[in-house]
């Protein structure tokens, strides 16, 4: 699976996969829980074996920061 296939499987953008890989390096946001390393590269693009789908799901479920914050606060007035 290439970046596009992994992104589609996880329901995220291709750019997110690249960001996960970058932030999995030492000192990055995901350094303590790194995104699964590619099995190889085709040119500059990473690829993963299809048999590793469970590993991607496990990573995504335990990804640090999931659900924290909830985005920007609403500007709608609170109802009484």
C-alpha positions in Angstrom: 0.0 0.0 0.0 1.3 3.4 -0.8 0.6 6.7 1.1 -2.7 7.1 -0.8 -3.9 3.6 0.0 -3.1 4.0 3.7 -4.7 7.4 3.8 -7.9 6.1 2.3 -7.9 3.1 4.7 -7.5 5.4 7.7 -9.9 8.0 6.4 -7.3 10.8 6.4 -5.5 12.9 3.8 -2.3 11.8 2.1 -0.7 14.9 3.6 -1.7 13.5 7.1 0.2 10.3 6.4 3.3 12.3 5.5 2.9 14.4 8.6 2.5 11.3 10.8 5.8 10.0 9.4 7.6 13.3 9.9 6.3 13.7 13.5 7.2 10.1 14.4 10.9 11.1 14.2 12.9 11.7 17.4 11.6 14.9 19.1 8.4 14.8 17.2 4.8 14.8 18.5 4.5 11.0 17.8 8.1 10.0 18.8 6.8 8.0 21.8 4.1 6.3 19.7 5.5 6.4 16.1 3.5 5.7 13.0 4.3 2.3 11.5 7.5 2.5 9.5 7.3 1.8 5.8 8.4 -1.7 4.5 10.3 0.0 1.7 10.3 2.9 -0.8 9.5 3.2 -4.4 11.5 6.2 -5.5 10.9 8.7 -2.7 7.5 7.3 -1.7 7.0 4.9 1.1 5.0 1.6 0.9 3.6 -0.8 3.5 2.5 -4.5 3.2 -1.3 -4.9 3.1 -1.0 -7.4 5.9 -0.2 -4.6 8.4 -3.7 -3.0 8.3 -4.4 -4.0 11.9 -1.2 -2.2 12.9 -2.4 1.0 11.4 -5.8 0.7 13.2 -4.1 0.1 16.5 -1.8 3.1 16.0 -4.8 5.3 15.0 -6.9 4.2 18.0 -4.0 5.1 20.4 -2.8 8.2 18.6 -2.0 10.9 21.1 -4.3 13.9 21.1 -7.3 12.2 19.5 -10.5 13.9 20.6 -8.7 16.5 22.7 -9.8 20.1 22.4 -12.7 19.6 20.0 -11.6 22.5 17.8 -12.5 26.2 18.1 -15.1 27.2 20.6 -18.6 28.0 19.3 -19.6 31.7 19.0 -23.2 30.7 19.5 -24.7 31.9 22.8 -25.4 29.2 25.3 -29.1 28.5 25.8 -30.5 28.9 29.3 
